[in-house]
Amino acid sequence: MAISFTKSVFSRLNQEIADIESKILEQKKKKDKALLKINQLEKDCKLSSSASDLSSKMSRISKLKEDIKKFSYLQRELSKELAKKKSTLAQIPPAE
């Protein structure tokens, strides 16, 4: 492979890896935020005085749990993609 081609592939892969790592971190932050919100809502449920208020909070908790599943799935998929990119990067011969 030509050095200029290798360098461009190397740079592109490094950029893609950085982008994926950023997306993984973003999904983790969203997941953590949702977990904190669930904990707060669960505490608030104990203090709820009306049935409609409790129902509303329980619905919100269910939606947040679904969001967490989605965030976890996206994290797993991004991690798989990241592993593939790193594997490809490792196969590129070093430019001299």
All heavy atoms as an XYZ file, in Angstrom:
764
protein
N       0.837     -1.185      0.000
C       0.000      0.000      0.000
C       0.879      1.245      0.000
O       1.906      1.274      0.663
C      -0.864      0.032      1.267
C      -2.243     -0.498      1.074
S      -3.334     -0.050      2.425
C      -3.357     -1.584      3.327
N       0.431      2.251     -0.706
C       1.161      3.510     -0.730
C       1.014      4.193      0.634
O      -0.007      4.081      1.302
C       0.605      4.421     -1.826
N       2.076      4.905      1.002
C       2.090      5.554      2.316
C       0.967      6.580      2.433
O       0.293      6.648      3.470
C       3.454      6.207      2.591
C       4.494      5.105      2.783
C       3.403      7.103      3.813
C       5.899      5.613      2.966
N       0.720      7.354      1.386
C      -0.335      8.372      1.461
C      -1.708      7.720      1.619
O      -2.559      8.214      2.363
C      -0.316      9.268      0.227
O      -0.569      8.503     -0.937
N      -1.918      6.601      0.938
C      -3.188      5.887      1.075
C      -3.324      5.324      2.484
O      -4.371      5.422      3.111
C      -3.284      4.757      0.043
C      -4.539      3.947      0.167
C      -5.752      4.458     -0.277
C      -4.516      2.677      0.733
C      -6.916      3.723     -0.153
C      -5.672      1.937      0.857
C      -6.877      2.454      0.410
N      -2.245      4.748      2.993
C      -2.253      4.171      4.335
C      -2.532      5.253      5.378
O      -3.315      5.039      6.299
C      -0.905      3.488      4.644
O      -0.662      2.494      3.653
C      -0.905      2.841      5.991
N      -1.895      6.409      5.205
C      -2.108      7.503      6.151
C      -3.554      7.976      6.135
O      -4.131      8.252      7.197
C      -1.176      8.676      5.847
C       0.242      8.456      6.299
C       1.087      9.691      6.044
C       2.507      9.476      6.511
N       3.339     10.660      6.273
N      -4.144      8.069      4.955
C      -5.535      8.532      4.884
C      -6.485      7.505      5.500
O      -7.429      7.879      6.216
C      -5.947      8.853      3.446
O      -6.016      7.669      2.674
N      -6.242      6.227      5.268
C      -7.074      5.178      5.881
C      -6.893      5.210      7.391
O      -7.870      5.126      8.149
C      -6.717      3.784      5.306
C      -7.398      2.674      6.089
C      -7.091      3.701      3.834
N      -5.653      5.341      7.835
C      -5.341      5.396      9.267
C      -6.049      6.583      9.920
O      -6.678      6.452     10.968
C      -3.818      5.490      9.433
C      -3.352      5.406     10.848
C      -3.250      4.181     11.497
C      -2.992      6.555     11.545
C      -2.816      4.104     12.808
C      -2.557      6.487     12.855
C      -2.461      5.262     13.490
N      -5.980      7.739      9.297
C      -6.621      8.949      9.835
C      -8.135      8.795      9.886
O      -8.779      9.162     10.874
C      -6.273     10.164      8.984
O      -4.905     10.423      9.056
N      -8.704      8.248      8.811
C     -10.148      8.062      8.750
C     -10.615      7.108      9.855
O     -11.588      7.376     10.551
C     -10.569      7.532      7.386
C     -12.077      7.348      7.243
C     -12.468      6.792      5.876
N     -11.741      5.608      5.486
C     -12.019      4.360      5.892
N     -13.019      4.138      6.722
N     -11.307      3.337      5.464
N      -9.896      6.000     10.025
C     -10.266      5.042     11.067
C     -10.148      5.652     12.466
O     -11.007      5.430     13.316
C      -9.404      3.779     10.965
C      -9.820      2.787      9.878
C      -8.772      1.691      9.736
C     -11.172      2.179     10.178
N      -9.091      6.408     12.680
C      -8.935      7.069     13.985
C     -10.083      8.033     14.256
O     -10.581      8.117     15.383
C      -7.592      7.787     14.074
C      -6.472      6.857     14.482
O      -6.679      5.918     15.240
N      -5.283      7.104     13.982
N     -10.507      8.761     13.235
C     -11.617      9.693     13.384
C     -12.914      8.929     13.668
O     -13.691      9.312     14.546
C     -11.780     10.558     12.132
C     -12.902     11.568     12.233
C     -12.723     12.546     13.376
O     -11.647     13.070     13.573
N     -13.781     12.777     14.141
N     -13.141      7.839     12.942
C     -14.346      7.040     13.163
C     -14.350      6.438     14.570
O     -15.394      6.391     15.229
C     -14.450      5.940     12.106
C     -14.779      6.469     10.724
C     -14.731      5.396      9.643
O     -14.468      4.219      9.950
O     -14.975      5.751      8.477
N     -13.200      5.993     15.025
C     -13.083      5.432     16.379
C     -13.408      6.506     17.420
O     -14.157      6.256     18.371
C     -11.682      4.823     16.607
C     -11.567      3.514     15.820
C     -11.408      4.598     18.087
C     -10.161      2.941     15.759
N     -12.873      7.694     17.227
C     -13.154      8.795     18.158
C     -14.646      9.133     18.165
O     -15.232      9.370     19.234
C     -12.323     10.021     17.790
N     -15.263      9.138     16.990
C     -16.697      9.425     16.895
C     -17.524      8.358     17.622
O     -18.459      8.685     18.357
C     -17.153      9.508     15.438
C     -16.629     10.733     14.722
O     -16.181     11.687     15.395
O     -16.661     10.738     13.474
N     -17.172      7.103     17.427
C     -17.903      6.013     18.073
C     -17.738      6.087     19.591
O     -18.708      5.924     20.338
C     -17.440      4.643     17.536
C     -17.853      4.497     16.063
C     -18.024      3.503     18.365
C     -17.240      3.295     15.364
N     -16.516      6.339     20.044
C     -16.284      6.456     21.490
C     -17.099      7.600     22.078
O     -17.648      7.490     23.178
C     -14.795      6.638     21.776
C     -13.992      5.372     21.553
C     -12.487      5.558     21.661
O     -12.009      6.712     21.534
O     -11.799      4.552     21.859
N     -17.214      8.680     21.332
C     -18.013      9.824     21.770
C     -19.493      9.439     21.864
O     -20.182      9.798     22.828
C     -17.826     10.982     20.805
O     -18.691     12.031     21.089
N     -19.979      8.706     20.879
C     -21.373      8.272     20.887
C     -21.650      7.306     22.040
O     -22.718      7.366     22.656
C     -21.734      7.611     19.554
C     -21.831      8.593     18.410
C     -22.105      7.890     17.103
C     -22.100      8.852     15.931
N     -22.278      8.156     14.646
N     -20.700      6.420     22.319
C     -20.860      5.487     23.442
C     -20.964      6.264     24.750
O     -21.828      5.979     25.592
C     -19.699      4.467     23.488
C     -19.807      3.479     22.331
C     -19.673      3.716     24.819
C     -18.597      2.559     22.177
N     -20.107      7.245     24.926
C     -20.127      8.066     26.132
C     -21.451      8.825     26.253
O     -22.036      8.917     27.337
C     -18.947      9.037     26.132
C     -18.787      9.898     27.369
C     -18.592      9.034     28.614
C     -17.598     10.837     27.207
N     -21.934      9.328     25.136
C     -23.211     10.050     25.126
C     -24.356      9.130     25.556
O     -25.206      9.525     26.360
C     -23.463     10.585     23.712
C     -24.746     11.339     23.544
C     -24.952     11.776     22.112
O     -23.967     12.116     21.433
O     -26.109     11.771     21.676
N     -24.374      7.899     25.042
C     -25.419      6.943     25.417
C     -25.325      6.584     26.900
O     -26.338      6.423     27.576
C     -25.335      5.675     24.555
C     -25.657      5.893     23.097
C     -27.021      6.495     22.863
O     -28.013      6.085     23.451
N     -27.082      7.501     21.997
N     -24.100      6.462     27.398
C     -23.911      6.146     28.819
C     -24.444      7.280     29.694
O     -25.110      7.036     30.696
C     -22.431      5.906     29.122
C     -22.172      5.498     30.576
C     -20.709      5.349     30.871
C     -20.392      4.941     32.272
N     -21.251      5.392     33.332
N     -24.179      8.513     29.287
C     -24.679      9.658     30.054
C     -26.203      9.689     30.050
O     -26.824      9.963     31.080
C     -24.127     10.966     29.477
C     -22.671     11.203     29.800
C     -22.187     12.501     29.199
C     -20.715     12.725     29.475
N     -20.223     13.975     28.860
N     -26.809      9.407     28.904
C     -28.267      9.385     28.818
C     -28.839      8.292     29.718
O     -29.843      8.502     30.402
C     -28.721      9.151     27.377
C     -28.532     10.339     26.468
C     -29.001     10.012     25.066
C     -28.821     11.157     24.105
N     -29.283     10.803     22.740
N     -28.189      7.141     29.698
C     -28.635      6.023     30.525
C     -28.534      6.373     32.010
O     -29.470      6.142     32.783
C     -27.793      4.788     30.201
C     -28.167      3.555     30.965
C     -27.272      2.404     30.538
C     -27.407      1.209     31.433
N     -26.488      0.127     31.055
N     -27.408      6.948     32.406
C     -27.210      7.342     33.808
C     -28.238      8.392     34.244
O     -28.775      8.329     35.352
C     -25.794      7.868     34.032
C     -24.724      6.791     33.919
O     -25.071      5.589     33.962
O     -23.543      7.158     33.782
N     -28.512      9.328     33.369
C     -29.487     10.378     33.675
C     -30.887      9.761     33.856
O     -31.617     10.141     34.774
C     -29.498     11.415     32.548
C     -30.324     12.624     32.832
C     -30.161     13.654     31.719
C     -30.995     14.881     31.988
N     -30.852     15.894     30.936
N     -31.229      8.816     32.997
C     -32.527      8.150     33.104
C     -32.627      7.351     34.404
O     -33.669      7.345     35.062
C     -32.762      7.244     31.896
N     -31.544      6.687     34.782
C     -31.529      5.928     36.037
C     -31.729      6.849     37.240
O     -32.471      6.506     38.175
C     -30.225      5.144     36.183
C     -30.095      3.893     35.312
C     -28.673      3.363     35.353
C     -31.080      2.831     35.770
N     -31.075      7.989     37.221
C     -31.246      8.960     38.306
C     -32.694      9.455     38.375
O     -33.264      9.602     39.461
C     -30.293     10.143     38.129
C     -28.808      9.871     38.387
C     -27.972     11.078     38.003
C     -28.590      9.509     39.849
N     -33.268      9.699     37.216
C     -34.656     10.171     37.164
C     -35.605      9.096     37.691
O     -36.554      9.402     38.429
C     -35.022     10.568     35.726
C     -36.377     11.177     35.593
C     -36.455     12.509     36.305
C     -37.814     13.133     36.095
N     -38.023     14.286     36.956
N     -35.337      7.833     37.347
C     -36.163      6.733     37.853
C     -36.086      6.678     39.377
O     -37.114      6.548     40.053
C     -35.746      5.381     37.235
C     -36.202      5.310     35.781
C     -36.330      4.211     38.026
C     -35.699      4.092     35.029
N     -34.881      6.783     39.904
C     -34.717      6.761     41.370
C     -35.499      7.885     42.027
O     -36.149      7.683     43.055
C     -33.239      6.844     41.750
C     -32.486      5.577     41.447
O     -33.076      4.510     41.332
N     -31.176      5.683     41.310
N     -35.444      9.066     41.431
C     -36.175     10.206     41.978
C     -37.677      9.972     41.907
O     -38.406     10.235     42.867
C     -35.795     11.490     41.235
C     -36.459     12.732     41.793
C     -36.058     12.988     43.241
O     -34.898     12.911     43.594
N     -37.035     13.275     44.079
N     -38.147      9.449     40.773
C     -39.578      9.191     40.626
C     -40.062      8.124     41.605
O     -41.162      8.213     42.137
C     -39.901      8.772     39.183
C     -39.907      9.904     38.152
C     -39.928      9.335     36.742
C     -41.079     10.833     38.383
N     -39.222      7.114     41.839
C     -39.600      6.066     42.793
C     -39.742      6.641     44.205
O     -40.644      6.259     44.948
C     -38.597      4.919     42.756
C     -38.735      4.064     41.507
C     -37.657      3.009     41.356
O     -36.598      3.089     42.020
O     -37.867      2.087     40.545
N     -38.843      7.549     44.550
C     -38.965      8.217     45.849
C     -40.248      9.050     45.905
O     -40.959      9.066     46.910
C     -37.755      9.115     46.112
C     -36.482      8.369     46.416
C     -35.333      9.341     46.613
C     -34.008      8.612     46.735
N     -32.868      9.542     46.805
N     -40.516      9.763     44.802
C     -41.709     10.606     44.735
C     -42.988      9.778     44.788
O     -44.013     10.250     45.295
C     -41.698     11.463     43.465
C     -40.621     12.539     43.478
O     -40.019     12.766     44.550
O     -40.377     13.139     42.415
N     -42.932      8.548     44.255
C     -44.119      7.684     44.276
C     -44.559      7.409     45.709
O     -45.757      7.313     45.995
C     -43.836      6.364     43.557
S     -43.888      6.495     41.774
N     -43.606      7.286     46.596
C     -43.930      7.004     47.995
C     -44.662      8.181     48.636
O     -45.403      8.009     49.592
C     -42.657      6.685     48.779
C     -41.997      5.404     48.327
C     -40.676      5.180     49.019
C     -39.994      3.947     48.432
N     -38.636      3.774     48.935
N     -44.434      9.368     48.085
C     -45.046     10.571     48.648
C     -46.330     10.979     47.921
O     -47.004     11.922     48.351
C     -44.047     11.732     48.587
C     -42.697     11.510     49.267
C     -41.770     12.673     48.980
C     -42.881     11.310     50.765
N     -46.648     10.291     46.845
C     -47.827     10.652     46.053
C     -49.097     10.446     46.851
O     -49.285      9.412     47.487
C     -47.893      9.814     44.781
O     -46.836     10.133     43.927
N     -49.966     11.448     46.783
C     -51.216     11.361     47.544
C     -52.398     10.974     46.653
O     -53.376     10.434     47.136
C     -51.495     12.685     48.235
O     -51.539     13.725     47.286
N     -52.303     11.226     45.365
C     -53.430     10.904     44.486
C     -53.085      9.743     43.558
O     -51.925      9.529     43.197
C     -53.826     12.123     43.655
O     -52.840     12.397     42.690
N     -54.111      9.039     43.165
C     -53.928      7.888     42.276
C     -53.445      8.334     40.896
O     -52.603      7.677     40.281
C     -55.223      7.109     42.152
N     -53.965      9.457     40.413
C     -53.558      9.925     39.082
C     -52.097     10.361     39.078
O     -51.380     10.127     38.103
C     -54.454     11.068     38.609
O     -54.307     12.189     39.444
N     -51.654     10.966     40.151
C     -50.246     11.372     40.280
C     -49.348     10.138     40.295
O     -48.330     10.093     39.605
C     -50.064     12.188     41.554
C     -48.672     12.788     41.664
O     -48.108     13.181     40.620
O     -48.158     12.870     42.797
N     -49.751      9.140     41.046
C     -48.983      7.900     41.118
C     -48.952      7.202     39.760
O     -47.897      6.748     39.314
C     -49.580      6.969     42.174
C     -48.864      5.639     42.393
C     -47.425      5.870     42.830
C     -49.616      4.802     43.413
N     -50.088      7.171     39.106
C     -50.174      6.544     37.784
C     -49.266      7.258     36.779
O     -48.575      6.619     35.981
C     -51.616      6.573     37.283
O     -51.695      6.072     35.990
N     -49.268      8.562     36.838
C     -48.429      9.364     35.947
C     -46.948      9.062     36.177
O     -46.183      8.886     35.227
C     -48.706     10.846     36.174
O     -47.795     11.643     35.472
N     -46.570      8.978     37.435
C     -45.169      8.694     37.756
C     -44.773      7.282     37.338
O     -43.669      7.056     36.840
C     -44.906      8.917     39.242
C     -44.902     10.393     39.595
C     -44.729     10.647     41.062
C     -44.772     12.164     41.298
N     -44.837     12.525     42.669
N     -45.682      6.337     37.517
C     -45.398      4.964     37.117
C     -45.259      4.857     35.591
O     -44.400      4.137     35.091
C     -46.497      4.022     37.622
C     -46.558      3.909     39.131
S     -45.007      3.380     39.897
C     -44.963      1.694     39.365
N     -46.073      5.601     34.879
C     -45.970      5.623     33.411
C     -44.632      6.205     32.978
O     -43.982      5.694     32.052
C     -47.103      6.456     32.804
O     -48.328      5.859     33.049
N     -44.229      7.252     33.644
C     -42.937      7.888     33.334
C     -41.784      6.925     33.620
O     -40.838      6.835     32.841
C     -42.792      9.169     34.158
C     -41.539      9.928     33.895
C     -41.579     10.639     32.553
N     -40.327     11.328     32.363
C     -39.568     11.224     31.274
N     -39.951     10.502     30.262
N     -38.430     11.872     31.198
N     -41.870      6.182     34.710
C     -40.835      5.200     35.046
C     -40.763      4.129     33.967
O     -39.666      3.748     33.524
C     -41.092      4.581     36.438
C     -40.797      5.612     37.529
C     -40.254      3.323     36.645
C     -41.210      5.185     38.931
N     -41.924      3.660     33.506
C     -41.951      2.636     32.445
C     -41.294      3.153     31.170
O     -40.520      2.441     30.526
C     -43.386      2.217     32.140
O     -43.950      1.567     33.238
N     -41.599      4.397     30.806
C     -40.999      4.983     29.605
C     -39.483      5.112     29.765
O     -38.725      4.811     28.840
C     -41.611      6.351     29.306
C     -41.066      6.943     28.014
C     -41.602      8.308     27.747
C     -41.066      8.929     26.480
N     -39.689      8.682     26.165
N     -39.042      5.536     30.933
C     -37.606      5.671     31.175
C     -36.902      4.316     31.120
O     -35.783      4.211     30.610
C     -37.351      6.353     32.519
C     -37.626      7.859     32.564
C     -37.653      8.352     33.999
C     -36.597      8.618     31.746
N     -37.556      3.277     31.609
C     -36.970      1.932     31.544
C     -36.826      1.471     30.102
O     -35.829      0.835     29.740
C     -37.789      0.938     32.365
C     -37.594      1.118     33.859
C     -38.364      0.107     34.672
C     -38.099      0.299     36.159
N     -38.817     -0.658     36.995
N     -37.810      1.802     29.272
C     -37.704      1.480     27.840
C     -36.557      2.267     27.199
O     -35.813      1.738     26.375
C     -39.026      1.783     27.120
C     -40.122      0.812     27.427
C     -39.760     -0.622     27.051
O     -39.226     -0.845     25.943
O     -40.011     -1.516     27.873
N     -36.421      3.517     27.588
C     -35.313      4.332     27.081
C     -33.967      3.722     27.473
O     -33.036      3.688     26.668
C     -35.400      5.768     27.604
C     -36.526      6.568     26.975
O     -37.100      6.119     25.959
O     -36.845      7.654     27.508
N     -33.874      3.244     28.695
C     -32.631      2.630     29.172
C     -32.295      1.396     28.342
O     -31.139      1.186     27.980
C     -32.720      2.300     30.677
C     -32.664      3.602     31.487
C     -31.600      1.348     31.101
C     -32.935      3.430     32.961
N     -33.301      0.603     28.023
C     -33.072     -0.575     27.164
C     -32.528     -0.139     25.808
O     -31.607     -0.756     25.272
C     -34.367     -1.365     26.973
C     -34.806     -2.138     28.189
C     -36.103     -2.879     27.901
C     -36.652     -3.535     29.154
N     -37.958     -4.173     28.912
N     -33.108      0.931     25.259
C     -32.668      1.445     23.966
C     -31.225      1.952     24.047
O     -30.402      1.641     23.179
C     -33.603      2.571     23.505
C     -33.251      3.171     22.165
C     -34.234      4.259     21.771
C     -33.993      5.482     22.613
N     -34.752      6.665     22.205
N     -30.915      2.696     25.104
C     -29.557      3.216     25.272
C     -28.546      2.070     25.413
O     -27.458      2.121     24.844
C     -29.459      4.146     26.481
C     -30.342      5.362     26.408
C     -30.924      5.878     27.559
C     -30.604      5.999     25.210
C     -31.736      7.001     27.510
C     -31.415      7.120     25.146
C     -31.992      7.620     26.301
N     -28.918      1.039     26.169
C     -28.029     -0.110     26.364
C     -27.797     -0.838     25.051
O     -26.669     -1.241     24.743
C     -28.618     -1.068     27.393
O     -28.683     -0.461     28.648
N     -28.857     -1.008     24.275
C     -28.729     -1.663     22.974
C     -27.799     -0.870     22.061
O     -26.907     -1.445     21.424
C     -30.110     -1.818     22.324
C     -30.045     -2.337     20.917
C     -29.818     -3.683     20.665
C     -30.179     -1.487     19.827
C     -29.732     -4.162     19.372
C     -30.101     -1.952     18.533
C     -29.879     -3.290     18.308
O     -29.786     -3.751     17.019
N     -27.992      0.442     22.019
C     -27.135      1.287     21.178
C     -25.679      1.221     21.637
O     -24.765      1.177     20.805
C     -27.632      2.733     21.192
C     -28.925      3.002     20.427
C     -29.428      4.412     20.697
C     -28.727      2.779     18.946
N     -25.461      1.186     22.950
C     -24.099      1.068     23.477
C     -23.458     -0.244     23.013
O     -22.298     -0.261     22.612
C     -24.095      1.102     25.004
C     -24.050      2.484     25.587
C     -23.948      2.426     27.103
O     -24.880      2.011     27.774
N     -22.813      2.839     27.628
N     -24.218     -1.332     23.088
C     -23.682     -2.631     22.653
C     -23.338     -2.614     21.172
O     -22.279     -3.099     20.759
C     -24.681     -3.754     22.946
C     -24.702     -4.206     24.379
C     -25.489     -5.500     24.552
N     -26.846     -5.432     24.041
C     -27.895     -4.961     24.716
N     -27.738     -4.503     25.940
N     -29.102     -4.956     24.174
N     -24.230     -2.076     20.356
C     -23.992     -2.027     18.915
C     -22.781     -1.152     18.585
O     -21.959     -1.509     17.738
C     -25.239     -1.528     18.173
C     -26.404     -2.480     18.225
C     -26.073     -3.860     17.671
O     -25.565     -3.951     16.548
O     -26.324     -4.854     18.378
N     -22.674     -0.019     19.258
C     -21.529      0.863     19.038
C     -20.231      0.199     19.501
O     -19.190      0.355     18.852
C     -21.731      2.198     19.756
C     -22.772      3.130     19.134
C     -23.121      4.253     20.095
C     -22.278      3.685     17.811
N     -20.295     -0.556     20.576
C     -19.105     -1.258     21.062
C     -18.644     -2.316     20.057
O     -17.440     -2.490     19.842
C     -19.384     -1.918     22.410
O     -19.576     -0.940     23.390
N     -19.599     -3.003     19.445
C     -19.247     -3.984     18.408
C     -18.573     -3.293     17.226
O     -17.564     -3.769     16.703
C     -20.495     -4.724     17.925
C     -21.079     -5.687     18.922
C     -22.354     -6.308     18.378
C     -23.095     -7.104     19.425
N     -24.377     -7.626     18.903
N     -19.165     -2.176     16.812
C     -18.606     -1.415     15.689
C     -17.211     -0.897     16.040
O     -16.298     -0.936     15.213
C     -19.541     -0.255     15.350
C     -19.164      0.474     14.088
C     -20.144      1.582     13.741
O     -21.295      1.567     14.209
O     -19.727      2.482     12.987
N     -17.038     -0.452     17.272
C     -15.745      0.042     17.731
C     -14.697     -1.070     17.684
O     -13.570     -0.851     17.231
C     -15.869      0.600     19.145
C     -14.606      1.160     19.784
C     -14.092      2.357     18.997
C     -14.880      1.560     21.227
N     -15.055     -2.251     18.118
C     -14.127     -3.382     18.100
C     -13.706     -3.716     16.667
O     -12.527     -3.988     16.413
C     -14.766     -4.594     18.756
N     -14.660     -3.659     15.734
C     -14.339     -3.928     14.322
C     -13.358     -2.884     13.779
O     -12.397     -3.217     13.092
C     -15.604     -3.931     13.474
C     -16.478     -5.133     13.681
C     -17.735     -5.036     12.826
C     -18.709     -6.139     13.152
N     -19.967     -6.006     12.399
N     -13.624     -1.621     14.108
C     -12.754     -0.536     13.616
C     -11.347     -0.669     14.199
O     -10.357     -0.496     13.495
C     -13.331      0.836     13.980
C     -14.669      1.138     13.383
C     -14.583      1.520     11.943
C     -15.977      1.884     11.431
N     -16.023      2.080     10.020
N     -11.268     -0.986     15.478
C      -9.953     -1.139     16.103
C      -9.209     -2.338     15.525
O      -7.987     -2.287     15.350
C     -10.093     -1.267     17.626
C     -10.397      0.047     18.299
C     -10.418     -0.071     19.801
C     -10.605      1.289     20.455
N     -10.561      1.217     21.915
N      -9.933     -3.388     15.211
C      -9.328     -4.565     14.598
C      -8.780     -4.218     13.211
O      -7.661     -4.600     12.856
C     -10.366     -5.687     14.490
O      -9.845     -6.766     13.768
N      -9.564     -3.476     12.452
C      -9.131     -3.040     11.122
C      -7.903     -2.146     11.237
O      -6.942     -2.284     10.473
C     -10.270     -2.285     10.408
O     -11.403     -3.147     10.319
C      -9.845     -1.845      9.021
N      -7.937     -1.251     12.202
C      -6.799     -0.347     12.417
C      -5.530     -1.114     12.759
O      -4.447     -0.781     12.289
C      -7.150      0.652     13.526
C      -6.148      1.763     13.786
C      -6.032      2.677     12.565
C      -6.573      2.572     14.998
N      -5.674     -2.158     13.556
C      -4.509     -2.959     13.971
C      -3.899     -3.711     12.792
O      -2.719     -4.057     12.822
C      -4.911     -3.932     15.060
N      -4.695     -3.950     11.745
C      -4.205     -4.701     10.587
C      -3.453     -3.820      9.598
O      -2.787     -4.336      8.692
C      -5.367     -5.381      9.885
C      -5.998     -6.467     10.721
C      -7.240     -7.045     10.066
O      -7.613     -6.672      8.967
N      -7.911     -7.943     10.767
N      -3.560     -2.508      9.754
C      -2.867     -1.599      8.836
C      -1.386     -1.599      9.168
O      -0.997     -1.379     10.317
C      -3.434     -0.169      8.935
C      -4.885     -0.153      8.469
C      -2.607      0.810      8.104
C      -5.556      1.189      8.637
N      -0.556     -1.847      8.155
C       0.892     -1.834      8.426
C       1.339     -0.412      8.773
O       0.813      0.558      8.242
C       1.511     -2.301      7.117
C       0.473     -2.083      6.080
C      -0.863     -2.122      6.776
N       2.300     -0.294      9.673
C       2.771      1.028     10.058
C       3.438      1.755      8.880
O       4.164      1.136      8.097
C       3.769      0.772     11.180
C       4.154     -0.655     11.026
C       3.022     -1.357     10.355
N       3.163      3.039      8.766
C       3.799      3.853      7.723
C       5.200      4.183      8.154
O       5.452      4.566      9.286
C       2.991      5.121      7.479
N       6.109      4.044      7.240
C       7.522      4.300      7.582
C       7.989      5.625      7.070
O       7.614      6.183      6.151
C       8.397      3.181      7.026
C       8.070      1.871      7.693
C       8.880      0.714      7.096
O       9.855      0.960      6.386
O       8.500     -0.419      7.359
